[in-house]
Amino acid sequence: MRVLVTGGAGFIGSELVRHLVLDKGYEVLTVDKLTYAGNLASLKLLEGRANHRFLKADICDRQAMTEAFSSFRPNRVMHLAAESHVDRSITGAEDFIRTNVLGTFTLLEVARGYYGSLDASARAAFRLLHVSTDEVYGSLGSEGLFEETTPYDPSSPYSASKAASDHLAKSWERTYGLPVVVSNCSNNYGPYHFPEKLIPLTTLNALEGKTLPVYGRGENVRDWLYVNDHARALDTIIERGRIGETYNVGGRNERRNIDVVRRICGVLDSRRPLAEPRESLIRFVTDRPGHDARYAIDATKLETELGWRAQETFDSGIEKTVDWYLDNEWWWQPLRESYAGDRLGVLPEAKRAVG
């Protein structure tokens, strides 16, 4: 089995690549542009493995993608390359449109040309999985869950760009017969997570005794999915998912942001206690523009049709995550030197603290 993974040096991508190479024994070509969130150190465990290759390339570069397909001859393509941080999209939307929309278009076109060149047996085996987010669905109220049929209602430039790429992927299947499957996942967390997102940023700031900013009053709810559970889900979806279908991936672990931050503080207090409990470091700051109130995934289709189950609860996963950051300063310390955790995506009127 030969699998081409785009965005494979990122957080979810590197977890997927490690799973495919180490656990499944597949031949994998990792394609990544190595922007700020792409990190070859995340693939360190694969050094010297004969079944893994790395290609530094931009998915918007049609010639580079065409050459990657023609030389590697993948049986499967798993497309994760994307700009993914909502805060960055607020003040830098152009990069998100370029990579997430135009990059996905380019990849689909290259894949379509490659697919058309295959013989009948290779065409029957070929699959392309487009990996997306639950943020395309917008914001939930206090009740209900996102289902695969939930109408799209994106709130941020990031989620709008991912919604556009989802529609492109589905239309390439319907119009051109490209064998595409789409997945939409809830918030991921775990090892190798770039320290700009809530959980790794809170973990490292709390470890160092720094202030812990929480947007609004911390009431926003997310459904948390441990990244290895997600990697297994993606492998399952491309293996057995039905062409043209969407599969939602969620951990059934809803938590308010403030409760996530408090739980991290509690785990760190038990591992590396300070003079005062780390909850005293929490500060509420002005909320993010367009901050969706609640996300929650109904993963019933994936669970019943394909037999996948999340193995980690939030409590077990967050302990593993915090322990990983405690044990792997070699990975995150260089990143902290280039990104100290300053708030991103702040509009001029949103710079004041609220309590």
C-alpha positions as CSV (number, residue, x, y, z in Angstrom):
1,M,0.0,0.0,0.0
2,R,1.4,3.4,-1.1
3,V,-0.1,6.4,0.6
4,L,0.6,10.1,-0.3
5,V,-0.1,12.3,2.7
6,T,-0.3,16.1,2.3
7,G,0.4,18.2,5.4
8,G,2.2,15.2,6.9
9,A,4.6,17.3,9.0
10,G,1.8,19.0,10.8
11,F,0.1,18.0,14.0
12,I,-2.6,15.6,12.8
13,G,-0.7,14.8,9.6
14,S,2.4,13.6,11.5
15,E,0.3,11.4,13.8
16,L,-1.3,9.9,10.7
17,V,2.0,9.3,9.0
18,R,3.5,7.7,12.1
19,H,0.5,5.4,12.3
20,L,0.6,4.4,8.7
21,V,4.4,3.8,8.7
22,L,4.9,2.3,12.1
23,D,1.6,0.5,12.8
24,K,0.4,-0.4,9.4
25,G,3.8,-0.8,7.5
26,Y,2.6,1.1,4.5
27,E,4.9,3.0,2.1
28,V,4.2,6.7,2.7
29,L,5.2,9.8,0.9
30,T,4.9,12.8,3.2
31,V,4.4,16.1,1.3
32,D,4.6,19.3,3.3
33,K,5.5,22.9,2.6
34,L,7.0,23.3,6.1
35,T,5.4,26.6,7.0
36,Y,5.5,27.6,10.6
37,A,3.3,24.7,11.8
38,G,5.1,22.0,9.7
39,N,7.9,20.5,11.6
40,L,10.3,17.7,10.5
41,A,11.1,17.0,14.1
42,S,7.5,15.6,14.3
43,L,8.7,12.8,12.0
44,K,11.9,12.1,13.9
45,L,10.7,8.6,14.8
46,L,10.6,7.7,11.1
47,E,14.3,8.6,10.3
48,G,15.9,5.7,8.5
49,R,12.7,3.9,7.7
50,A,12.7,2.5,4.2
51,N,9.0,2.8,3.9
52,H,8.9,6.6,4.4
53,R,9.9,9.4,2.2
54,F,9.6,13.2,2.6
55,L,9.0,15.8,-0.1
56,K,9.1,19.5,0.7
57,A,6.5,21.0,-1.7
58,D,3.6,23.3,-1.9
59,I,0.2,21.8,-2.8
60,C,-0.4,24.9,-4.9
61,D,2.6,23.9,-7.1
62,R,0.9,21.9,-9.8
63,Q,4.2,20.7,-11.4
64,A,5.6,19.5,-8.1
65,M,2.3,17.7,-7.3
66,T,2.2,16.1,-10.7
67,E,5.8,14.8,-10.3
68,A,5.0,13.5,-6.8
69,F,2.1,11.5,-8.1
70,S,3.9,10.2,-11.2
71,S,7.0,9.1,-9.3
72,F,5.4,7.7,-6.2
73,R,2.3,6.1,-7.8
74,P,0.0,6.2,-4.7
75,N,-2.9,3.9,-4.2
76,R,-4.3,6.4,-1.7
77,V,-4.1,10.1,-1.1
78,M,-4.9,11.6,2.3
79,H,-5.2,15.4,2.0
80,L,-4.5,17.2,5.3
81,A,-2.4,20.2,4.1
82,A,-4.2,23.4,5.3
83,E,-3.8,26.6,7.1
84,S,-5.7,25.8,10.3
85,H,-5.6,28.4,13.0
86,V,-8.8,30.5,13.3
87,D,-7.0,33.4,15.0
88,R,-4.4,33.7,12.2
89,S,-7.2,33.6,9.6
90,I,-8.8,36.7,11.1
91,T,-5.9,39.0,10.3
92,G,-4.3,36.9,7.5
93,A,-7.2,35.4,5.4
94,E,-5.3,35.4,2.1
95,D,-3.0,32.5,3.1
96,F,-6.1,30.4,4.0
97,I,-7.8,31.0,0.7
98,R,-4.6,30.2,-1.2
99,T,-3.7,27.0,0.6
100,N,-7.1,25.6,1.6
101,V,-9.1,26.6,-1.6
102,L,-6.6,26.9,-4.4
103,G,-4.3,24.3,-3.0
104,T,-7.1,21.8,-2.7
105,F,-8.3,22.6,-6.3
106,T,-4.7,22.0,-7.6
107,L,-4.5,18.7,-5.7
108,L,-7.8,17.5,-7.0
109,E,-6.9,18.4,-10.6
110,V,-3.6,16.6,-10.3
111,A,-5.3,13.6,-8.7
112,R,-7.9,13.6,-11.5
113,G,-5.2,13.4,-14.2
114,Y,-3.3,10.7,-12.4
115,Y,-6.5,8.7,-11.8
116,G,-7.3,8.9,-15.5
117,S,-4.0,7.4,-16.3
118,L,-4.4,4.2,-14.2
119,D,-5.5,0.9,-15.5
120,A,-8.8,-0.6,-14.4
121,S,-7.6,-2.5,-11.4
122,A,-5.6,0.5,-10.1
123,R,-8.6,2.8,-10.6
124,A,-10.7,0.4,-8.6
125,A,-8.3,0.6,-5.7
126,F,-7.6,4.3,-5.7
127,R,-9.1,6.6,-3.0
128,L,-8.7,10.2,-2.0
129,L,-9.6,11.3,1.5
130,H,-10.2,15.0,2.0
131,V,-9.8,15.9,5.7
132,S,-11.8,18.8,7.1
133,T,-13.3,20.3,10.3
134,D,-16.5,20.5,12.2
135,E,-16.1,24.3,12.1
136,V,-17.7,24.3,8.6
137,Y,-21.1,23.7,10.3
138,G,-21.0,26.9,12.3
139,S,-22.2,27.2,15.9
140,L,-24.5,24.9,17.9
141,G,-26.9,26.0,20.6
142,S,-26.9,24.2,24.0
143,E,-28.6,21.1,22.4
144,G,-28.0,18.9,19.4
145,L,-25.0,17.5,17.5
146,F,-23.4,18.1,14.1
147,E,-24.4,15.4,11.7
148,E,-23.1,14.7,8.2
149,T,-26.3,16.4,6.8
150,T,-26.0,19.5,8.9
151,P,-26.0,22.6,6.6
152,Y,-22.7,24.5,6.3
153,D,-22.6,27.8,8.1
154,P,-19.0,28.9,8.6
155,S,-18.2,31.8,10.9
156,S,-14.5,32.5,10.3
157,P,-12.2,32.9,7.2
158,Y,-10.6,29.6,8.2
159,S,-13.9,27.7,8.4
160,A,-15.2,29.4,5.2
161,S,-12.0,28.3,3.3
162,K,-12.4,24.7,4.6
163,A,-16.1,24.7,3.6
164,A,-15.1,25.8,0.1
165,S,-12.5,23.0,-0.1
166,D,-15.1,20.4,1.1
167,H,-17.5,21.5,-1.7
168,L,-14.7,21.2,-4.3
169,A,-13.8,17.7,-3.2
170,K,-17.4,16.5,-3.3
171,S,-18.0,18.1,-6.6
172,W,-14.9,16.5,-8.2
173,E,-16.4,13.1,-7.2
174,R,-19.8,14.0,-8.6
175,T,-18.6,15.7,-11.8
176,Y,-15.5,13.8,-12.7
177,G,-16.0,10.5,-10.9
178,L,-12.8,11.0,-8.8
179,P,-13.2,8.5,-5.8
180,V,-13.3,11.0,-3.0
181,V,-14.4,10.6,0.6
182,V,-14.6,13.5,3.1
183,S,-14.2,13.6,6.8
184,N,-15.0,16.4,9.3
185,C,-13.5,16.2,12.7
186,S,-13.9,17.9,16.1
187,N,-11.0,19.6,17.9
188,N,-7.9,17.5,18.2
189,Y,-5.3,17.5,20.9
190,G,-2.3,15.4,21.8
191,P,1.5,15.2,21.3
192,Y,3.3,17.3,18.7
193,H,0.6,20.1,18.7
194,F,2.0,23.5,17.6
195,P,1.8,25.7,20.8
196,E,-0.6,28.3,19.5
197,K,-3.8,26.2,20.1
198,L,-5.6,26.2,23.4
199,I,-4.3,22.9,25.0
200,P,-0.6,23.1,24.1
201,L,-0.4,26.8,24.7
202,T,-2.1,26.5,28.1
203,T,0.1,23.5,29.0
204,L,3.3,25.3,28.3
205,N,2.3,28.7,29.7
206,A,1.1,26.9,32.9
207,L,4.2,24.9,33.1
208,E,6.3,28.1,33.0
209,G,4.0,29.9,35.5
210,K,2.8,32.4,32.8
211,T,-0.7,34.0,32.6
212,L,-3.4,31.8,31.0
213,P,-5.6,33.9,28.8
214,V,-9.2,32.5,28.3
215,Y,-11.5,34.1,25.7
216,G,-14.7,35.7,27.0
217,R,-15.8,33.8,30.1
218,G,-14.5,30.4,28.9
219,E,-18.1,29.2,28.2
220,N,-17.4,28.1,24.6
221,V,-17.8,24.3,24.2
222,R,-15.7,22.0,22.1
223,D,-15.8,18.2,21.5
224,W,-12.2,17.0,22.1
225,L,-10.7,14.2,20.0
226,Y,-7.3,12.6,20.9
227,V,-5.2,12.8,17.8
228,N,-4.3,9.1,17.7
229,D,-8.0,8.2,17.7
230,H,-8.4,10.6,14.8
231,A,-5.5,9.0,12.8
232,R,-7.1,5.6,13.3
233,A,-10.4,7.0,12.1
234,L,-8.9,8.5,8.9
235,D,-7.2,5.1,8.1
236,T,-10.5,3.4,8.6
237,I,-12.5,5.9,6.5
238,I,-10.1,5.7,3.5
239,E,-10.0,1.9,3.8
240,R,-13.8,1.2,4.1
241,G,-15.7,4.5,3.7
242,R,-18.1,4.8,0.8
243,I,-17.1,7.0,-2.1
244,G,-18.8,10.3,-2.2
245,E,-19.8,10.1,1.5
246,T,-18.9,12.3,4.5
247,Y,-17.9,10.9,7.9
248,N,-17.9,13.0,11.0
249,V,-15.2,12.1,13.6
250,G,-15.7,13.1,17.2
251,G,-14.5,12.0,20.6
252,R,-17.8,12.5,22.5
253,N,-15.9,14.6,25.0
254,E,-17.6,18.0,25.2
255,R,-15.9,20.5,27.6
256,R,-16.1,24.2,28.2
257,N,-12.8,26.0,27.4
258,I,-12.5,27.1,31.1
259,D,-12.9,23.5,32.2
260,V,-10.2,22.4,29.8
261,V,-7.8,25.0,31.2
262,R,-8.6,24.1,34.8
263,R,-8.1,20.4,34.1
264,I,-4.6,21.1,32.6
265,C,-3.8,23.2,35.6
266,G,-4.8,20.3,37.9
267,V,-2.7,17.7,36.0
268,L,0.3,20.0,36.1
269,D,-0.1,20.8,39.7
270,S,0.0,17.1,40.5
271,R,3.2,16.7,38.3
272,R,5.1,19.9,38.9
273,P,3.5,21.8,41.8
274,L,4.1,25.6,42.2
275,A,3.6,27.7,45.4
276,E,0.1,28.5,44.3
277,P,-2.4,26.5,42.3
278,R,-2.1,27.3,38.6
279,E,-5.8,28.2,38.3
280,S,-4.7,31.6,39.8
281,L,-2.9,32.3,36.5
282,I,-6.2,32.3,34.5
283,R,-7.2,35.7,33.0
284,F,-10.3,36.3,31.0
285,V,-9.7,38.4,27.8
286,T,-11.9,39.9,25.1
287,D,-13.5,37.2,23.1
288,R,-12.5,36.3,19.6
289,P,-14.6,37.8,16.8
290,G,-17.1,35.3,15.4
291,H,-16.3,32.8,18.2
292,D,-18.7,29.9,17.8
293,A,-20.5,29.0,21.0
294,R,-20.4,25.2,20.8
295,Y,-19.3,22.3,18.6
296,A,-20.3,18.7,19.1
297,I,-20.0,15.8,16.7
298,D,-22.4,12.9,16.2
299,A,-20.0,10.1,15.1
300,T,-22.7,7.5,14.9
301,K,-22.3,6.9,11.1
302,L,-18.5,6.3,11.5
303,E,-19.1,4.1,14.6
304,T,-21.9,1.9,13.2
305,E,-21.0,1.7,9.6
306,L,-17.2,1.4,9.9
307,G,-16.8,0.1,13.4
308,W,-14.5,2.9,14.7
309,R,-14.5,3.9,18.4
310,A,-12.5,6.6,20.2
311,Q,-10.2,4.8,22.7
312,E,-9.3,7.9,24.9
313,T,-11.6,9.8,27.2
314,F,-10.8,13.4,27.7
315,D,-9.3,12.7,31.1
316,S,-7.0,9.9,29.9
317,G,-6.0,11.8,26.8
318,I,-5.2,15.1,28.6
319,E,-3.0,13.3,31.1
320,K,-1.1,11.6,28.2
321,T,-0.8,15.0,26.5
322,V,0.5,16.9,29.4
323,D,3.0,14.1,30.3
324,W,4.2,14.1,26.7
325,Y,5.0,17.9,26.8
326,L,6.7,17.4,30.2
327,D,8.9,14.7,28.6
328,N,9.6,16.3,25.2
329,E,11.0,19.7,25.7
330,W,13.4,19.0,22.9
331,W,10.5,19.3,20.5
332,W,8.6,22.3,21.8
333,Q,11.4,24.5,23.2
334,P,12.6,25.6,19.7
335,L,9.1,26.5,18.8
336,R,8.6,28.6,21.9
337,E,11.7,30.6,21.0
338,S,10.1,31.6,17.7
339,Y,6.5,31.9,18.9
340,A,6.2,32.9,22.6
341,G,2.4,32.4,22.7
342,D,1.3,36.0,22.1
343,R,-2.3,36.4,21.2
344,L,-3.0,36.3,17.4
345,G,-5.9,37.5,15.3
346,V,-6.7,40.5,17.5
347,L,-8.7,43.3,15.9
348,P,-7.9,46.9,17.1
349,E,-11.0,47.1,19.2
350,A,-10.4,43.7,20.9
351,K,-7.2,44.3,22.8
352,R,-8.5,45.1,26.3
353,A,-8.8,42.5,29.0
354,V,-12.2,41.8,30.5
355,G,-11.3,40.5,33.9
